[in-house]
């Protein structure tokens, strides 16, 4: 495992075309009550993450930022196991004042579920 666990620019989905490729043909869909991961194999060696969290789902900017921060953290910790995947993280349900511990636990379970499905395939 490489030493760095940084979240770099190369690990982000940056363009609309990159997002659209995942939206058009995801190879996996992983979800729980509040979140959805769309996953597709990518041509680059590292995993890439895109975040889609609208104002309708998390009204306050501080809540959206908290969710994004925690999603990036879970991705960052598992980035070497996710190599070769493009992942879009979407919110499905509405959240008001999300509990940080519950949010972290839900996101960890979601990414663990993704890794388990990837091992099966």
N, C-alpha and C positions, 0 to 999 in steps of 0.2 A: 504494500500500500504506500503510495506517495505520502510525503510528509505533510503537504499543505492541504488544509481543509477550507481554504478561502473560497468565497463565492465571487468568481471573476466575471468579466464581461462575456467571455467565451462560453459561459455556462448559462446564459440568458437567451431566450427567444427574443429577437430584436425587431424583426420585420413582420409586416402583415402576412407576407408569403409564408414565413416560417410557422406562424400561428395557423394560417389557413390549411397548410399541409396536414397538421395534426387534427384540426377540426374535420377535414374532409374524410380522412381514413384512419381513425385511431385503431390500433391493433388490440388495445386493452382499455376497458373502462372500469375504474375502481371507485366505489362510492361508499359513503355512510349517510346519515341523516342530513348532515349540513354541507358536505363537500363532495366534489367529484374530481377525479384525475382522469384525463384523457392521455393516453400514452401511445407513442409510435416510435419505431426504430428510426435512428437517424444515421446519416453518413459520416458524422464526425466522431472521434473517439470518446469525447466526454459527454456527460449527460447535460441536457439543457432544460431550463425551467421557465415557464411563462405563467404569470399570475393574472387572473381575471376576477376582480372583486368590485362589483358595482355599488353605487350609492343606494340603490334600492335594497340591497342585501344587508349592508352595514351602513347605517345612516351617518354616523359620525366618522370624521376623518381619522380620529385617534383609534377607533375600532378597526377600520380598514388597515391602518398602518400596523397595528398589533397583529392582526391575522397574517398579513404579508410577512412580517418579521419572523413569526413563528413558523410559517410554511417554508421560508427560505432556510431557516435553521435546521428543520427536519431534513430538507433536501441536502443541505451542506454536509450534515453528518453521515449521510448515506450515499454521497455522490459517487464514490468509487464502485459501489455495488450496482449503481444505476447507469454505469457507463454505456454509451451507445443508444440512449433513449432521449426522446423529446417528450416533455411532460407539460401539460397545461393543467393548472390548478384553478378550479372554479368553485364559487360558493353556490349552493343550491337553496339553502334556507335563509331566513332572516335572523340576524343576531342582534340582540340588544345587550350591551354591557357584558360581553363574553368573559366568563371566568378564565383567567390565564392558565390555571392548572388543568382544567377540563379541556380547554382549547389545545394545549400541548399534548395531552393524552389522546385526543381524537385524531390529531394530525399524525402522531407517532403510529397509532394503529393503522391509519390509512396507508402510510408509506410502508409499514411492515407487511400489510396485505398485498401491496404491489410487489414487494420483493418475493413474497411467497409464491405469487402467481407467476412471476418471472422464472423462478427456479423450476416450477412445474413444466413450463413450456420448453 
